[in-house]
Amino acid sequence: MRLPKDWEKEIFTTKRLQDISFDMMVRQLRNAIYNFPDKRNGQNTQYSIEDIALSGFSVFFTQSPSFLAFQKSMQKNKGVNNAQSLFGIQKIPSDNHIRDMLDVVPPQTVFPIFTFIAETLNAVGYLDALRSYNNNLLCALDGTQYFSSKTIHCVNCSTKDHHNGSTTYSHSALTPVFVKPGHNKVISLPPEFAEGRGFYLAVVSSPRRRLRAGGQPGKGTHSLCDLCGSAVN
C-alpha cells in the first residue's frame, strides 16, 4: 500500500527508535481520520469527526470500556481530562454517537496506519530484532470472529447452516502480526476480512495475495503457512 508523500517523508527522516513517539502515531491517525466519511448534513455537528474517531480509538488504546465515562466525570469535577492531554480530544461524544458515526467508516481507511508503523520501525532497524528463522520475519495469522447472530445479517456475512434448520451469520477476520519466539512484542499488520467467503477461504487466500503483492515491509517475509509446509507462491 503506497503511503502519501508526506507520510513517506516522515519515515525517511526518522533515524532512531527514540524518534518514534506516541504523538507521531496520533498525528498519523489524525491524517487518516481526515478521509473518514461524515454522514451528517444537518446542524448536529457539535462533535468533530476527529473527536469522534479519536474517542473511539482511546477506548481500545486504554482497554477500558469505562474510559470515556471516567474522562467526562474528570472533566466535570476537575476541569481537565486525559482524553484531551493524550489524544487532543476537545469534546467527548456519547458511546452511541461514536458507534453511529464510525459504523459507516470502511476499515481500509485506517490501513495506512498499519503500514506507516511497520515501515517506520523497519526504517530504524527495529524489525531486524524480530528476525528469527533463516533471518526472516515470521508472520502469524490469527483468526477472530467479531460478529455473530442468528437474526441480523447482511449480504457480506459468512453463513453456517445447522442441523435444526437455523443459520448463523457471522463476520470474521484474519489478523496477521510479525512475531518472534521469546519476544514479548508483536507488530500488527492490516487485517483481512472474510466477507461472504467463509473463514477457511480467507486463511488460504490471504497469505497468497499478500505475498504476491509484496505488501509487507522488510525483505525475506514469510507467513507461518510457509514454515508449516504450505506452498504460498
C-alpha positions as CSV (number, residue, x, y, z in Angstrom):
1,M,0.0,0.0,0.0
2,R,1.6,3.3,-1.1
3,L,1.6,5.9,1.6
4,P,1.0,9.7,1.0
5,K,4.3,11.5,0.2
6,D,4.3,13.5,3.5
7,W,4.0,10.2,5.4
8,E,6.9,8.7,3.4
9,K,8.9,11.8,4.1
10,E,8.4,11.3,7.9
11,I,9.5,7.7,7.6
12,F,12.7,8.7,5.8
13,T,13.5,11.4,8.3
14,T,13.1,9.0,11.3
15,K,16.5,7.7,12.0
16,R,16.3,6.3,15.6
17,L,13.8,4.3,17.5
18,Q,13.8,7.1,20.1
19,D,12.4,9.4,17.4
20,I,9.2,7.3,17.2
21,S,6.8,8.8,19.7
22,F,3.2,8.3,20.7
23,D,2.4,11.9,19.4
24,M,3.8,10.9,16.0
25,M,1.4,7.9,15.8
26,V,-1.6,10.0,16.9
27,R,-0.7,12.6,14.3
28,Q,-0.8,10.0,11.5
29,L,-4.1,8.7,12.9
30,R,-5.4,12.2,12.6
31,N,-4.2,12.3,9.0
32,A,-6.2,9.1,8.3
33,I,-9.3,10.5,10.0
34,Y,-9.4,13.4,7.6
35,N,-10.6,10.8,5.0
36,F,-13.4,9.5,7.2
37,P,-16.9,9.9,5.7
38,D,-19.2,12.2,7.6
39,K,-22.8,11.3,7.0
40,R,-24.2,14.3,8.9
41,N,-25.8,17.0,6.8
42,G,-27.8,19.0,9.4
43,Q,-26.9,21.0,12.4
44,N,-25.9,18.1,14.7
45,T,-22.2,18.7,14.3
46,Q,-21.2,19.8,17.8
47,Y,-18.6,17.0,17.8
48,S,-16.0,16.9,15.1
49,I,-15.4,13.7,13.2
50,E,-11.8,13.9,14.6
51,D,-13.0,13.9,18.2
52,I,-15.4,11.1,17.4
53,A,-12.8,8.9,15.9
54,L,-10.1,9.6,18.5
55,S,-12.6,8.9,21.3
56,G,-13.4,5.6,19.8
57,F,-9.7,4.8,19.4
58,S,-8.9,5.8,23.0
59,V,-11.2,3.1,24.4
60,F,-9.2,0.4,22.6
61,F,-5.9,2.1,23.5
62,T,-6.7,2.1,27.2
63,Q,-8.5,-1.3,27.0
64,S,-11.2,0.2,29.4
65,P,-14.8,0.3,28.3
66,S,-15.5,2.9,31.0
67,F,-12.6,5.2,29.9
68,L,-14.8,7.9,28.2
69,A,-17.3,7.9,31.1
70,F,-14.4,8.4,33.5
71,Q,-13.0,11.2,31.4
72,K,-16.3,13.0,31.3
73,S,-16.5,12.8,35.1
74,M,-12.9,14.0,35.4
75,Q,-13.7,17.0,33.1
76,K,-16.8,17.9,35.1
77,N,-15.1,17.6,38.5
78,K,-11.6,18.9,37.8
79,G,-11.9,20.7,34.5
80,V,-9.3,18.6,32.8
81,N,-9.2,15.1,31.3
82,N,-6.6,12.6,29.9
83,A,-8.5,12.3,26.7
84,Q,-7.6,15.9,25.9
85,S,-4.0,15.7,27.0
86,L,-3.3,12.3,25.4
87,F,-5.3,12.5,22.2
88,G,-6.2,16.2,21.8
89,I,-9.9,15.4,22.1
90,Q,-11.8,18.7,22.6
91,K,-15.3,17.3,23.2
92,I,-16.1,13.7,24.2
93,P,-19.2,12.4,22.4
94,S,-21.5,9.6,23.8
95,D,-20.8,6.0,23.1
96,N,-23.9,5.7,20.9
97,H,-22.9,8.7,18.8
98,I,-19.4,7.2,18.3
99,R,-20.9,3.9,17.2
100,D,-23.4,5.6,14.8
101,M,-20.7,7.8,13.2
102,L,-17.9,5.2,12.9
103,D,-20.2,2.4,11.7
104,V,-20.1,3.7,8.1
105,V,-16.3,4.1,8.0
106,P,-14.6,1.5,5.8
107,P,-11.9,-0.3,7.8
108,Q,-9.5,0.2,4.8
109,T,-9.4,3.9,5.7
110,V,-7.1,3.2,8.6
111,F,-5.0,0.6,6.9
112,P,-2.2,3.1,6.1
113,I,-1.6,3.5,9.8
114,F,-0.5,-0.2,10.0
115,T,1.8,0.3,7.0
116,F,3.2,3.6,8.4
117,I,4.1,2.0,11.7
118,A,5.7,-1.1,10.2
119,E,7.6,0.9,7.6
120,T,8.8,3.3,10.2
121,L,10.0,0.5,12.5
122,N,11.7,-1.1,9.5
123,A,13.4,2.2,8.6
124,V,15.1,2.5,12.0
125,G,16.1,-1.2,12.0
126,Y,13.7,-2.4,14.7
127,L,12.2,-5.2,12.6
128,D,15.7,-6.8,12.4
129,A,15.2,-7.6,16.1
130,L,12.2,-9.7,15.1
131,R,14.0,-11.8,12.6
132,S,14.5,-15.5,13.5
133,Y,14.1,-18.5,11.3
134,N,16.6,-18.2,8.4
135,N,16.8,-14.4,9.3
136,N,13.2,-14.0,8.1
137,L,10.3,-12.2,9.6
138,L,7.6,-14.6,10.8
139,C,4.0,-13.6,10.3
140,A,1.5,-15.3,12.5
141,L,-2.1,-15.5,11.1
142,D,-4.7,-15.4,13.9
143,G,-8.4,-15.7,13.1
144,T,-11.1,-13.9,15.0
145,Q,-14.9,-13.7,14.8
146,Y,-16.1,-10.2,15.6
147,F,-19.8,-10.6,14.9
148,S,-22.3,-13.5,15.1
149,S,-26.1,-13.6,15.0
150,K,-29.0,-15.8,14.0
151,T,-31.2,-12.9,13.0
152,I,-29.1,-9.9,12.0
153,H,-27.2,-10.3,8.8
154,C,-26.1,-8.6,5.6
155,V,-25.0,-9.7,2.1
156,N,-21.4,-9.9,3.2
157,C,-22.0,-12.3,6.1
158,S,-20.5,-15.8,6.2
159,T,-23.2,-18.4,6.9
160,K,-23.3,-21.6,8.8
161,D,-26.3,-23.9,8.4
162,H,-27.2,-26.1,11.4
163,H,-29.0,-29.4,11.5
164,N,-32.0,-27.9,13.2
165,G,-32.6,-25.7,10.2
166,S,-31.3,-22.5,11.7
167,T,-28.5,-20.4,10.2
168,T,-25.7,-18.4,12.0
169,Y,-24.5,-15.3,10.3
170,S,-21.0,-14.0,11.1
171,H,-18.1,-11.8,10.2
172,S,-14.5,-13.0,10.7
173,A,-11.1,-11.5,10.1
174,L,-7.6,-12.8,9.7
175,T,-5.2,-10.6,11.8
176,P,-1.5,-11.0,10.7
177,V,1.3,-10.0,13.1
178,F,5.1,-10.1,13.0
179,V,6.2,-12.3,15.8
180,K,9.4,-13.9,17.2
181,P,9.6,-16.8,19.7
182,G,10.7,-15.5,23.1
183,H,10.0,-11.9,22.1
184,N,7.2,-10.1,24.1
185,K,6.2,-7.6,21.4
186,V,4.4,-8.0,18.1
187,I,3.8,-5.7,15.1
188,S,0.3,-5.7,13.8
189,L,-0.4,-5.6,10.0
190,P,-3.7,-4.8,8.2
191,P,-6.4,-7.4,8.7
192,E,-8.0,-9.5,6.0
193,F,-11.8,-9.7,6.2
194,A,-13.6,-12.9,5.3
195,E,-16.7,-11.2,3.9
196,G,-19.0,-13.8,2.4
197,R,-16.2,-16.2,1.5
198,G,-16.0,-18.2,4.7
199,F,-13.2,-18.2,7.2
200,Y,-11.3,-21.1,5.6
201,L,-11.0,-19.3,2.2
202,A,-9.7,-16.2,3.9
203,V,-7.0,-18.3,5.6
204,V,-6.0,-20.0,2.4
205,S,-6.1,-17.0,0.0
206,S,-4.9,-14.1,2.2
207,P,-1.3,-15.2,2.5
208,R,-1.0,-15.8,-1.2
209,R,-2.4,-12.4,-2.1
210,R,-0.3,-10.6,0.5
211,L,3.0,-12.2,-0.5
212,R,2.4,-11.9,-4.2
213,A,1.6,-8.2,-3.8
214,G,4.8,-7.7,-1.9
215,G,2.8,-5.6,0.6
216,Q,4.8,-6.5,3.7
217,P,7.8,-4.4,4.8
218,G,11.2,-5.9,5.0
219,K,12.8,-8.5,2.7
220,G,12.5,-12.1,3.4
221,T,9.0,-12.0,4.8
222,H,7.3,-15.4,5.2
223,S,4.0,-16.4,6.7
224,L,3.6,-19.3,9.0
225,C,2.0,-21.1,6.1
226,D,5.4,-21.3,4.5
227,L,7.1,-22.6,7.6
228,C,4.4,-25.3,8.1
229,G,5.0,-26.6,4.6
230,S,2.2,-25.0,2.6
231,A,3.2,-23.6,-0.7
232,V,2.4,-19.9,-0.9
233,N,3.7,-18.8,-4.2
